[in-house]
Amino acid sequence: MQKNMQIQVNGASQTLPENASLADLVALLELTGKRIAIEVNAEIVPRSQHSSTLLQADDQVEIVHAIGGG
């Protein structure tokens, strides 16, 4: 049986399976391919590390969308 964990995403509680990666969270939130920046516990995680960055219970994740304009 798979266990779940709670993390905070932009201040809101989110339930994920244990051993979920940052890429899993991005997919769950339907943000794959979007221009976003992500911090985990106040540390920016480069996009190239999203698949290898495993989330832990009680992690604080902040996701911001890049907005272009002129």
C-alpha positions in Angstrom: 0.0 0.0 0.0 1.4 3.4 -1.0 1.8 6.0 1.7 1.1 9.7 1.2 2.7 12.8 2.5 1.7 16.4 2.9 3.7 19.3 1.5 2.9 23.0 1.1 2.6 24.5 -2.4 2.3 28.2 -2.5 0.9 28.1 1.0 -1.7 25.4 0.4 -1.6 21.8 1.6 -1.0 19.2 -1.1 -1.1 15.4 -0.8 1.5 13.5 -2.8 2.7 9.9 -2.8 5.9 9.3 -0.8 9.0 9.5 -3.0 7.3 11.9 -5.4 9.6 14.0 -7.5 9.3 17.7 -8.3 8.5 16.6 -11.9 5.7 14.5 -10.5 4.3 17.6 -8.7 4.6 19.7 -11.9 2.7 17.0 -13.9 0.0 16.7 -11.2 -0.5 20.5 -11.3 -0.7 20.3 -15.1 2.3 22.7 -15.4 4.5 20.5 -17.6 6.0 22.7 -20.4 4.9 26.0 -18.7 7.4 28.7 -18.0 7.7 28.3 -14.2 10.4 28.7 -11.6 10.3 26.5 -8.5 11.8 26.8 -5.0 11.9 24.0 -2.5 12.5 25.1 1.1 13.8 28.5 -0.2 16.2 27.0 -2.7 15.7 27.4 -6.4 15.7 24.0 -8.2 16.8 24.2 -11.9 14.4 22.6 -14.4 17.1 20.0 -15.2 16.9 18.7 -11.6 13.1 18.4 -11.3 13.1 14.7 -12.1 15.8 13.9 -9.6 14.6 16.1 -6.8 12.5 14.0 -4.4 10.1 15.8 -2.2 9.8 15.1 1.5 6.9 15.5 3.9 6.4 19.1 5.1 8.5 20.6 2.2 7.6 24.2 1.3 7.3 24.6 -2.4 6.8 27.9 -4.2 5.9 27.9 -7.9 5.9 31.1 -9.9 4.9 31.6 -13.5 7.1 33.6 -15.8 5.0 36.3 -17.5 6.2 38.0 -20.6 5.2 41.4 -21.7 6.3 44.6 -23.2 
